[in-house]
Amino acid sequence: MRAAVVGGSGFTGGELCRLVDGHPDFELVQATSREYENKTVGHAHPNLRHLDLRFSDPADLESVDVLFAATPHGVSMQHIDAFQDAADTVVDLSADFRLPEASAYDEYYDGHDRPELLADAEYALPELNRDNLPGATLIAAGGCNATASILGLLPLFEADILSGDERVVIDVKVGSSEGGASGGKAASHAERSGVVRPYAPTGHRHEAEISEYLGIDVSFTVHAVDMIRGASATCHVFPDSPVSKGDLWGAYRGSYEDEPFVRLASGGGGVYRYPEPKAVAGSNFAEVGFELDAANKRLVVFSAIDNMMKGSAGQAVHAANIAYGLDETAGLEHTGLHPVGAP
Ligand SMILES: NC(=O)c1ccc[n+]([C@@H]2O[C@H](COP(=O)([O-])OP(=O)(O)OC[C@H]3O[C@@H](n4cnc5c(N)ncnc54)[C@H](OP(=O)(O)O)[C@@H]3O)[C@@H](O)[C@H]2O)c1
């Protein structure tokens, strides 16, 4: 199947080029960039120097089966007609089609240009809603921080440990690649190196996504930390009724034992006893774990992903695999590296 990556020179676009190149059923026929037009893909992504492909103008889209849009917020909603003319299936990595209600875009973003299309889009976080994805033609890959948070909390809802009325506080630590290749002053090495910086203490846009898909209001804070890749969510949960460790193991095993990309890491031996972005860097795995603080009627849940894999490009390919009825894990089977420096 022919595949194109619009926004191919960016961070998630580079990951998509890497994944599509290694995918047994997809062929990368186009990657776009205005800045790097006519330059090789390897010019922007040195890990892809072997690719015999040059960036092209996003105004000249090839006819493909699947188009991955790895562009900033607002671009897909503006160009969706051209994307859909060029491709049978559009998988968008931005937030443009993630929320079903236009009112949420008024509240959390700057409104929406094409609200009539929101009902046609399928949100993609396969562990949550894979049944919606077969045959989908407009797919909105779940956001990175929302994915980490939802994967951590989902089993508590599926096992009825949470109903949606409880207090949930989420703190996510994120790496610098979340900000994209264009970065900005705060992303420069001198400013970013060594930080643990409260970056979105309140009002982060992913709050809307978590609330929408888990049906719960959350208190959500994001810190920028000294990683390149990774999102690590710590969720403090205060259930109404007592919960045992056995209940928690039952809930998390029940939700995830058949999931190809979720690993439980919950207080075992060794150095990496809980979810750790370093342990999943470069892979499509999410790690999820928990601890019980019975004295304080608190659960603490941990979740770690690579924001550019499970949090974006990997999630997009996973969704496309399901949409086309392919093996879900096709092109995504590789594990990360260990040991490895700060990812
Ligand atoms: N980074 C993450 O961890 C992450 C995780 C989840 C979701 N996302 C979402 O994924 C999207 C891409 O993120 P990113 O981090 O990869 O961004 P990025 O590194 O800044 O890359 C953006 C890409 O979009 C292209 N682009 C920008 N404006 C365009 C336009 N008007 N028309 C066509 N192409 C345009 C850029 O190339 P040219 O300007 O050269 O054309 C570039 O290739 C964003 O919506 C982001 O919110 C990112």
PDBQT file of the ligand as one rigid body, heavy atoms in Angstrom, charges set to zero:
ROOT
HETATM    1  N1  LIG A 401       6.172  15.689  19.076  1.00  0.00    +0.000 N 
HETATM    2  C1  LIG A 401       5.383  14.867  19.738  1.00  0.00    +0.000 C 
HETATM    3  O1  LIG A 401       5.816  14.185  20.670  1.00  0.00    +0.000 OA
HETATM    4  C2  LIG A 401       3.939  14.724  19.349  1.00  0.00    +0.000 A 
HETATM    5  C3  LIG A 401       3.168  13.741  20.003  1.00  0.00    +0.000 A 
HETATM    6  C4  LIG A 401       1.825  13.595  19.664  1.00  0.00    +0.000 A 
HETATM    7  C5  LIG A 401       1.265  14.414  18.687  1.00  0.00    +0.000 A 
HETATM    8  N2  LIG A 401       2.028  15.374  18.107  1.00  0.00    +0.000 N 
HETATM    9  C6  LIG A 401       1.387  16.225  17.083  1.00  0.00    +0.000 C 
HETATM   10  O2  LIG A 401       1.922  15.852  15.818  1.00  0.00    +0.000 OA
HETATM   11  C7  LIG A 401       1.999  17.003  14.981  1.00  0.00    +0.000 C 
HETATM   12  C8  LIG A 401       3.435  17.135  14.475  1.00  0.00    +0.000 C 
HETATM   13  O3  LIG A 401       4.273  17.312  15.610  1.00  0.00    +0.000 OA
HETATM   14  P1  LIG A 401       5.860  17.364  15.464  1.00  0.00    +0.000 P 
HETATM   15  O4  LIG A 401       6.386  17.399  16.834  1.00  0.00    +0.000 OA
HETATM   16  O5  LIG A 401       6.336  16.324  14.528  1.00  0.00    +0.000 OA
HETATM   17  O6  LIG A 401       6.040  18.816  14.795  1.00  0.00    +0.000 OA
HETATM   18  P2  LIG A 401       7.309  19.406  14.047  1.00  0.00    +0.000 P 
HETATM   19  O7  LIG A 401       8.515  18.649  14.404  1.00  0.00    +0.000 OA
HETATM   20  O8  LIG A 401       7.282  20.869  14.299  1.00  0.00    +0.000 OA
HETATM   21  O9  LIG A 401       6.990  19.151  12.492  1.00  0.00    +0.000 OA
HETATM   22  C9  LIG A 401       5.939  19.797  11.820  1.00  0.00    +0.000 C 
HETATM   23  C10 LIG A 401       5.982  19.392  10.344  1.00  0.00    +0.000 C 
HETATM   24  O10 LIG A 401       4.858  19.994   9.689  1.00  0.00    +0.000 OA
HETATM   25  C11 LIG A 401       5.297  20.708   8.526  1.00  0.00    +0.000 C 
HETATM   26  N3  LIG A 401       4.411  21.870   8.375  1.00  0.00    +0.000 N 
HETATM   27  C12 LIG A 401       4.312  22.941   9.196  1.00  0.00    +0.000 A 
HETATM   28  N4  LIG A 401       3.347  23.777   8.764  1.00  0.00    +0.000 NA
HETATM   29  C13 LIG A 401       2.838  23.221   7.639  1.00  0.00    +0.000 A 
HETATM   30  C14 LIG A 401       1.822  23.598   6.737  1.00  0.00    +0.000 A 
HETATM   31  N5  LIG A 401       1.132  24.749   6.881  1.00  0.00    +0.000 N 
HETATM   32  N6  LIG A 401       1.546  22.786   5.700  1.00  0.00    +0.000 NA
HETATM   33  C15 LIG A 401       2.227  21.623   5.519  1.00  0.00    +0.000 A 
HETATM   34  N7  LIG A 401       3.214  21.214   6.342  1.00  0.00    +0.000 NA
HETATM   35  C16 LIG A 401       3.501  22.003   7.396  1.00  0.00    +0.000 A 
HETATM   36  C17 LIG A 401       6.760  21.058   8.818  1.00  0.00    +0.000 C 
HETATM   37  O11 LIG A 401       7.536  21.139   7.632  1.00  0.00    +0.000 OA
HETATM   38  P3  LIG A 401       7.617  22.382   6.677  1.00  0.00    +0.000 P 
HETATM   39  O12 LIG A 401       7.324  23.614   7.516  1.00  0.00    +0.000 OA
HETATM   40  O13 LIG A 401       9.012  22.351   6.136  1.00  0.00    +0.000 OA
HETATM   41  O14 LIG A 401       6.583  22.156   5.592  1.00  0.00    +0.000 OA
HETATM   42  C18 LIG A 401       7.207  19.833   9.596  1.00  0.00    +0.000 C 
HETATM   43  O15 LIG A 401       7.587  18.801   8.712  1.00  0.00    +0.000 OA
HETATM   44  C19 LIG A 401       1.538  18.192  15.822  1.00  0.00    +0.000 C 
HETATM   45  O16 LIG A 401       0.186  18.462  15.556  1.00  0.00    +0.000 OA
HETATM   46  C20 LIG A 401       1.718  17.694  17.251  1.00  0.00    +0.000 C 
HETATM   47  O17 LIG A 401       0.837  18.306  18.173  1.00  0.00    +0.000 OA
HETATM   48  C21 LIG A 401       3.355  15.528  18.397  1.00  0.00    +0.000 A 
ENDROOT
TORSDOF 0
